[in-house]
Amino acid sequence: ARQGRVRGVCKALHTGARHQVWQIEIFDEQGRLCCSSRLTTAIV
């Protein structure tokens, strides 16, 4: 998206005792997917 607003959606795919996995998607004003990423974190 070069202009206008974007909307981000974050969903937990796994939330365990030692790690978490999150799916992040960013959509433009027309609802088209602009970016998709996955984040894995370690719980220490």
Summary of the structure (lengths in Angstrom):
residues: 44
radius of gyration: 13.2
end to end distance: 36.4
largest distance: 40.1
contacts: 84
relative contact order: 0.34
helix: 0%
strand: 64%
